[in-house]
Amino acid sequence: MPSAPDESGRVPLEGMDSWSFLPFEQQGDEHRITLERDDGVQAAMTLPEFVTRGDELSEIARLVARARDRWDELKGLGA
């Protein structure tokens, strides 16, 4: 995961050109992580606090982003 957020706090999601992380929120023992696509669509997930490594977070985030992209594509087909 790149370490330098842009001026709005967004960090590009490696391997997913149109997705970025928004600033993380801590909720007790969990992280609330929101991803945002370039068109403004968001996908949020809540992970346990022990999921902290950048490579783990990025891997999970890519799965969520791909699933959201696929869901949007299927909606467009009337599925």
N, CA, C and O of each residue as an XYZ file, in Angstrom:
316
protein
N       0.849     -1.168      0.000
C       0.000      0.000      0.000
C       0.896      1.233      0.000
O       1.787      1.327      0.844
N       0.697      2.172     -0.906
C       1.508      3.383     -0.896
C       1.353      4.120      0.426
O       0.286      4.097      1.040
N       2.410      4.765      0.853
C       2.364      5.416      2.167
C       1.979      6.885      2.108
O       1.746      7.498      3.150
N       1.907      7.463      0.922
C       1.662      8.902      0.832
C       0.237      9.196      0.364
O      -0.078      9.046     -0.817
N      -0.624      9.617      1.297
C      -1.982      9.997      0.884
C      -1.956     11.316      0.116
O      -1.040     12.124      0.272
N      -2.980     11.518     -0.717
C      -3.088     12.796     -1.426
C      -3.622     13.863     -0.470
O      -3.785     13.601      0.722
N      -3.892     15.051     -0.982
C      -4.321     16.174     -0.140
C      -5.648     15.920      0.572
O      -5.932     16.560      1.585
N      -6.460     15.005      0.064
C      -7.734     14.695      0.719
C      -7.653     13.463      1.611
O      -8.660     13.045      2.183
N      -6.468     12.880      1.734
C      -6.270     11.713      2.587
C      -6.490     10.385      1.886
O      -6.404      9.331      2.517
N      -6.772     10.420      0.596
C      -6.982      9.193     -0.183
C      -5.643      8.547     -0.530
O      -4.660      9.226     -0.827
N      -5.634      7.215     -0.484
C      -4.443      6.450     -0.858
C      -4.866      5.473     -1.958
O      -5.776      4.672     -1.746
N      -4.224      5.525     -3.125
C      -4.597      4.612     -4.207
C      -4.461      3.146     -3.779
O      -3.524      2.775     -3.072
N      -5.411      2.328     -4.221
C      -5.373      0.898     -3.959
C      -4.526      0.247     -5.045
O      -4.913      0.217     -6.213
N      -3.392     -0.262     -4.657
C      -2.451     -0.883     -5.596
C      -3.135     -2.005     -6.371
O      -3.791     -2.869     -5.788
N      -2.974     -1.979     -7.684
C      -3.544     -3.011     -8.532
C      -4.972     -2.753     -8.965
O      -5.530     -3.533     -9.736
N      -5.573     -1.678     -8.489
C      -6.953     -1.323     -8.840
C      -6.954      0.159     -9.193
O      -7.184      1.010     -8.333
N      -6.697      0.459    -10.451
C      -6.471      1.836    -10.879
C      -7.539      2.833    -10.471
O      -7.211      3.989    -10.200
N      -8.794      2.440    -10.416
C      -9.848      3.414    -10.155
C     -10.314      3.444     -8.696
O     -11.273      4.149     -8.383
N      -9.669      2.708     -7.805
C     -10.078      2.634     -6.400
C      -9.013      3.226     -5.478
O      -7.814      3.131     -5.742
N      -9.486      3.845     -4.384
C      -8.591      4.400     -3.357
C      -9.151      4.104     -1.977
O     -10.356      3.926     -1.801
N      -8.254      4.057     -1.007
C      -8.653      4.003      0.393
C      -8.986      5.423      0.839
O      -8.282      6.367      0.481
N     -10.040      5.578      1.606
C     -10.281      6.822      2.325
C      -9.626      6.665      3.695
O      -9.264      5.547      4.062
N      -9.462      7.737      4.461
C      -8.864      7.585      5.793
C      -9.617      6.534      6.632
O     -10.847      6.497      6.639
N      -8.864      5.696      7.327
C      -9.450      4.635      8.151
C     -10.087      5.234      9.399
O      -9.674      6.285      9.888
N     -11.106      4.537      9.901
C     -11.736      4.909     11.162
C     -11.553      3.763     12.144
O     -11.738      2.599     11.787
N     -11.193      4.083     13.370
C     -11.082      3.070     14.410
C     -12.411      3.004     15.146
O     -12.924      4.029     15.594
N     -12.975      1.798     15.275
C     -14.230      1.597     15.993
C     -14.005      0.497     17.021
O     -14.193     -0.685     16.733
N     -13.604      0.894     18.213
C     -13.304     -0.094     19.244
C     -12.135     -0.952     18.828
O     -11.032     -0.454     18.599
N     -12.382     -2.253     18.731
C     -11.337     -3.202     18.350
C     -11.314     -3.476     16.851
O     -10.693     -4.444     16.411
N     -11.973     -2.648     16.071
C     -12.068     -2.894     14.643
C     -11.671     -1.661     13.841
O     -11.678     -0.541     14.353
N     -11.326     -1.883     12.581
C     -11.038     -0.806     11.631
C     -12.222     -0.737     10.672
O     -12.642     -1.765     10.141
N     -12.753      0.425     10.447
C     -13.739      0.606      9.373
C     -12.974      1.211      8.209
O     -12.410      2.300      8.309
N     -12.969      0.486      7.112
C     -12.196      0.883      5.939
C     -13.166      1.149      4.798
O     -13.985      0.300      4.447
N     -13.059      2.327      4.234
C     -13.911      2.695      3.112
C     -13.054      2.870      1.873
O     -12.025      3.545      1.888
N     -13.508      2.245      0.806
C     -12.877      2.381     -0.503
C     -13.765      3.285     -1.347
O     -14.987      3.276     -1.205
N     -13.152      4.053     -2.212
C     -13.931      4.896     -3.104
C     -13.405      4.767     -4.522
O     -12.204      4.873     -4.772
N     -14.331      4.536     -5.445
C     -13.986      4.460     -6.857
C     -13.973      5.879     -7.412
O     -14.591      6.777     -6.840
N     -13.276      6.083     -8.517
C     -13.152      7.412     -9.107
C     -14.491      8.068     -9.410
O     -14.579      9.296     -9.439
N     -15.537      7.274     -9.637
C     -16.854      7.831     -9.937
C     -17.672      8.130     -8.678
O     -18.843      8.499     -8.773
N     -17.054      7.971     -7.489
C     -17.716      8.301     -6.233
C     -18.386      7.132     -5.535
O     -18.825      7.279     -4.394
N     -18.480      5.972     -6.181
C     -19.062      4.788     -5.548
C     -18.155      4.354     -4.402
O     -16.932      4.326     -4.538
N     -18.776      4.015     -3.269
C     -17.996      3.581     -2.107
C     -18.349      2.154     -1.716
O     -19.458      1.679     -1.963
N     -17.396      1.491     -1.109
C     -17.579      0.165     -0.529
C     -16.867      0.194      0.819
O     -15.699      0.575      0.901
N     -17.568     -0.207      1.869
C     -16.978     -0.166      3.211
C     -16.898     -1.573      3.788
O     -17.707     -2.444      3.469
N     -15.911     -1.769      4.636
C     -15.744     -3.040      5.324
C     -15.225     -2.778      6.726
O     -14.570     -1.768      6.984
N     -15.519     -3.680      7.604
C     -15.021     -3.594      8.975
C     -14.181     -4.836      9.234
O     -14.638     -5.963      9.042
N     -12.951     -4.613      9.670
C     -12.011     -5.702      9.898
C     -11.529     -5.685     11.341
O     -11.495     -4.626     11.969
N     -11.154     -6.845     11.875
C     -10.610     -6.884     13.234
C      -9.279     -6.144     13.313
O      -8.564     -6.015     12.319
N      -8.961     -5.662     14.505
C      -7.758     -4.852     14.678
C      -6.468     -5.589     14.343
O      -5.458     -4.949     14.051
N      -6.477     -6.924     14.378
C      -5.242     -7.652     14.083
C      -4.914     -7.684     12.592
O      -3.824     -8.118     12.219
N      -5.819     -7.241     11.741
C      -5.529     -7.124     10.310
C      -4.952     -5.725     10.108
O      -5.690     -4.767      9.877
N      -3.633     -5.618     10.197
C      -2.986     -4.303     10.163
C      -1.924     -4.159      9.084
O      -1.548     -3.042      8.728
N      -1.444     -5.265      8.567
C      -0.374     -5.178      7.561
C      -0.933     -4.649      6.256
O      -2.026     -5.023      5.831
N      -0.172     -3.782      5.633
C      -0.600     -3.172      4.383
C      -0.903     -4.168      3.295
O      -1.861     -3.991      2.542
N      -0.090     -5.233      3.195
C      -0.331     -6.226      2.148
C      -1.630     -6.983      2.388
O      -2.340     -7.309      1.436
N      -1.950     -7.265      3.649
C      -3.202     -7.954      3.981
C      -4.402     -7.047      3.699
O      -5.389     -7.477      3.103
N      -4.306     -5.805      4.130
C      -5.397     -4.855      3.896
C      -5.636     -4.663      2.402
O      -6.781     -4.631      1.952
N      -4.564     -4.535      1.640
C      -4.694     -4.338      0.192
C      -5.312     -5.553     -0.486
O      -6.134     -5.409     -1.390
N      -4.924     -6.741     -0.056
C      -5.466     -7.962     -0.655
C      -6.972     -8.054     -0.417
O      -7.736     -8.340     -1.339
N      -7.388     -7.812      0.807
C      -8.814     -7.843      1.145
C      -9.555     -6.743      0.390
O     -10.637     -6.975     -0.149
N      -8.976     -5.559      0.353
C      -9.609     -4.426     -0.329
C      -9.776     -4.698     -1.818
O     -10.797     -4.328     -2.398
N      -8.799     -5.334     -2.444
C      -8.920     -5.661     -3.874
C     -10.062     -6.639     -4.119
O     -10.787     -6.512     -5.106
N     -10.226     -7.615     -3.226
C     -11.347     -8.556     -3.348
C     -12.683     -7.823     -3.267
O     -13.590     -8.085     -4.056
N     -12.797     -6.909     -2.315
C     -14.034     -6.143     -2.145
C     -14.278     -5.254     -3.367
O     -15.400     -5.192     -3.869
N     -13.250     -4.572     -3.846
C     -13.397     -3.681     -4.997
C     -13.788     -4.471     -6.247
O     -14.656     -4.037     -7.004
N     -13.157     -5.625     -6.468
C     -13.509     -6.442     -7.639
C     -14.944     -6.944     -7.538
O     -15.663     -6.972     -8.536
N     -15.366     -7.343     -6.333
C     -16.741     -7.802     -6.153
C     -17.730     -6.667     -6.426
O     -18.775     -6.889     -7.038
N     -17.407     -5.463     -5.980
C     -18.298     -4.323     -6.239
C     -18.355     -4.007     -7.731
O     -19.432     -3.733     -8.261
N     -17.221     -4.040     -8.409
C     -17.200     -3.806     -9.851
C     -18.044     -4.857    -10.575
O     -18.821     -4.527    -11.470
N     -17.887     -6.123    -10.182
C     -18.647     -7.206    -10.804
C     -20.138     -7.029    -10.555
O     -20.944     -7.245    -11.460
N     -20.514     -6.640     -9.345
C     -21.918     -6.429     -8.988
C     -22.515     -5.325     -9.842
O     -23.633     -5.455    -10.339
N     -21.767     -4.229    -10.014
C     -22.253     -3.141    -10.854
C     -22.409     -3.588    -12.306
O     -23.364     -3.196    -12.976
N     -21.478     -4.404    -12.793
C     -21.571     -4.899    -14.167
C     -22.804     -5.803    -14.333
O     -23.499     -5.718    -15.345
N     -23.071     -6.652    -13.359
C     -24.233     -7.543    -13.432
C     -25.543     -6.764    -13.351
O     -26.511     -7.107    -14.030
N     -25.579     -5.725    -12.529
C     -26.776     -4.884    -12.458
C     -27.070     -4.273    -13.814
O     -28.232     -4.142    -14.200
N     -26.044     -3.905    -14.530
C     -26.203     -3.315    -15.855
C     -26.767     -4.295    -16.871
O     -27.310     -3.885    -17.897
N     -26.641     -5.603    -16.587
C     -27.164     -6.619    -17.479
C     -28.563     -7.058    -17.083
O     -29.144     -7.936    -17.721
N     -29.114     -6.445    -16.022
C     -30.443     -6.823    -15.563
C     -30.458     -8.073    -14.703
O     -31.517     -8.660    -14.483
N     -29.296     -8.486    -14.215
C     -29.230     -9.698    -13.389
C     -29.620     -9.417    -11.957
O     -29.619    -10.326    -11.127
